[in-house]
Amino acid sequence: MTVELVPSRESEYQALEERRAELQVLEAEIALREPELIGLRAELLQFERVYLSIIGSRYDDLAAIEKEIARLQGLDLGDESEGAGDSMADDAVGCGQNRFHTDRLKKLYREVARKFHPDLVQCENERHHRHQLMVEANHAYEAGAEDRLTELLEAGATLDSIGDTAMSAEMILLLRRISEAKGTLATLQLDTEQILGSELCRLMRRVASAGALGENILNDLVSQVDRQIRKATNRLEHLRELVAITS
């Protein structure tokens, strides 16, 4: 009987060692990516402040002039008036993104919800774990990231095996931590890709690249907007003169 237990213990020990090593690699990658994301966000925030201080007010001035021109022309702004409180600077950098949810994306999300929804279990610890998975899934769905939902399904696949297989407490804990680490990595990668893919970040990179060559893109943008403001101001003054003559 004792002889039969030795291979099993050795096998379990080896499995534990493999999971510990896997978790260590994941945690090391998280430790590397988290500060990178934090630094990228801080860099982008600083650039946004500079951009808005230089360009933002000019776009707002231009929007006010164009609105007055439209009023004098008797144009019905319609739906445009609903967004009158928004700064044109927001649109200038293309920060808004329309999400297109494909049928495949919706199907993946429903699969995640069916498999890992917190309401499907009674154990509080299990509910918390599944809640974290659903938070990650919601982020991925809103971002339209099909690959992230697929990764989350794979990362959370251990939930099934834990429920059906007799494992040591340490193995269960390791599998849960590995699942959570994979979810964290998926979120870090998704957030990083979203930032790098934004219009504002691309503009920041263009400004940095041009600056290395001795060029100043922001000054060029200022000149362009100032020209638009001058043209719009001339149009407005001309319209006011016409209104004064005809009134």
N, C-alpha and C positions, 0 to 999 in steps of 0.2 A: 504494500500500500504506500509506504514511504517513497519507494522508487518511482512510483507513478506520479507523485506530487512534484518531484524535482523539475522535470521538464516544464510543467505548468507554471511554476514559480519563476523559472528562468525566462520563460516566454513573456510573462507579465512584467518582469523587471525590464526586459529589453523594450517592450512596448512603452513602458513608462519613460524610459530613457529617451526614446524617439520623440515622444510627445513633449518632454521637457526641452529637448533640443529645438523642436519646431516652435514652441512658445518663445524660447529665447531669441530665435531669429526674428520672429514677428515683433516682439517687444523692442528689439534693437532698431528695427526699421521704423517703428512708431516714434521712438526717441529721436530718430533722425529727421523724420518728415514733419513732426509737429512744430519744432522751432522754425523750420523752413517756411511752413504755411503762415505762422505768426509773423515772421519777418516780411513775407510777401504782402500780407494784409496791411502791416504798418507802412510799408513803402508805398502801397497804392493809396492809402488814406492820406499820406503826406502829399502825394502828387495831386490827389483830388482837391485838397485844400488850396494848393498853389494854382491849379487850373481854374477853380471857381473864383478865386480872388482876382485873377487876371482876365479871364474870359467870361465868367458867369454873369457879372453885372452888365456887361456889354450886350449879351444875348437877351437879357431881361429888358434892357433899354430898347433894343430893336423890336422885341415882341410888343412893347407898349406902343411904339410908333406905328407898327403894322396894324395893330388893333384900332388905333385912332383913325388911320387911313380907311380901314374897312367900315368904321362907323360913319365917317363923312360920305363914303360912297353909298351908304344905305344898304350895305351887304348884311345878310342874315348869317351870323357866325354859326348858328345851330349848335351842333355837338361840340364845336371848338370852344365855345364859351364855358363848357363844363371843365375844361382843363386850363382855364385862364389863370388859375392860381399856381400852376406848375411852372418851373423855370425852364426856359428854352435850353439852358445849359445841360439839363438832364437828357434831352433828346440829342443834343449836339454830340455827346460822346456815346450815344447808343446804349445806355445802361439797361434799358428795358428789353426783355427777351420774351418772345412768344413761344410757349411750349406746345409742341405738337405731340399729342399722346397717340401713338400707333396702337393698332389692335394687339400686336404682340406685347407691347409694353403693358397694356391693361391686363392681358392674360397673365403675364408674369407677376404683376402686382396682386392679382386675385389669388394666384397660387401661393404667394408668400403669405397673404392674409389667412388663407384656409389652413396653412400648415403651422403658422407660428403665432396666430392671434392670441393675446394674453387671456382672453375670456374662455379659451378652450381647456385651461388647466385650473386646478384649485390651489396647488402649492404656491405660497407667496413668493418664494425665491424663484420658482419657475416662471411665474407671472412677470416678475421684474426682468428676468432674462429675455423673455419673449417681447416685453415692451420695448427693450432696447433694440431688438431686431426690427420691430415695426417702425421705430423712429428712423432707423437707417433706411428702411424700405420706403418710407414716405419721402425722405430727402431724395432718394434715387428716382422715385416716380415723378416728383415735381420737376426734377432736372431732365426728365426724359431719358434717363440712363438705363437702357435695357441690360447692358453688360453688368452694371452694378447690382441690379435685381438678381441676375443669374448668380453672381458671386455670393450674394447674401443667402440665396437658396443653398448653395454649396457649403457656405460657412455655418449655416444653421442645421445642416443635415445630421449633425450629431444628436440632435434632440430625439430623433426616432430611435437611434441605437441605444441611447441612455435609458429609454423607457422599456426596452425589450431585453437588454443584456445585463447579466450580473457582472458588475465591475467594481473595483475598489473605489473607495471614496476619493482617493487622490487622482485616479484616472478620470473620474467624472468631473472633478474640479478642473483638471488640466484641459479636458475637452471643452468645457464651458469657457475657460479663459482663452483658449485658442479661437473658439467661435467668436467671442467678443473682440479679440484682437484683429481678426480678419475683417469684422464689420467696421472697426475703427479705421483700419487701413483703407478700406473701400471709401469711407467718408472723407478721409484726408485727401485721397487721390481725386475724388469727385470735386471737393471744394477747390483744390488747387487747379484742376482743369477748368472749372468755371471761371475762376479769376483770370487765368492766363488767356482764356478765350474771350474775355469781355473787351468791348471797344475801348474802355478807359485804360485797361492794362496794355492793349496794343499801342494806344497812343503814347503811353508812358515809355514803352520800349522804343518807339520811333523817336521820341524826344531825346532819350538817352543816346541812341545811336547817332542821331544828327549832332548832338552836343559834342560827341567824341570827334566829330569832323569839323567842329567850329561853327556849326549852324544852330540857329535858334528857331525851332518850329513854332513855339508859343508866340514869339514876336510876329512871325508870319501870320498866324491865326488872328492875332490882335489887329494887324493891318487889314486883313480881309474883312473882319467884322466891322471895323471902323469905316471902311469904304461902304459897306452895306448900310450902316447907320446914316452916313452922309447922304447917300442916294435916297433912302427912305425919308429922311428929314426934308430933303428938297421936294419930294413928292407931296409930303404933308403940307408944307408951306404953300405949294402951288394950289392944292385942293382948298386950303383955307381962304386963299385969295379969290378963287372961283366962287366959293360959298358966300363970301362977303359981297362980291359983285352981284350975285343973283338974288341975294336976300333983301 
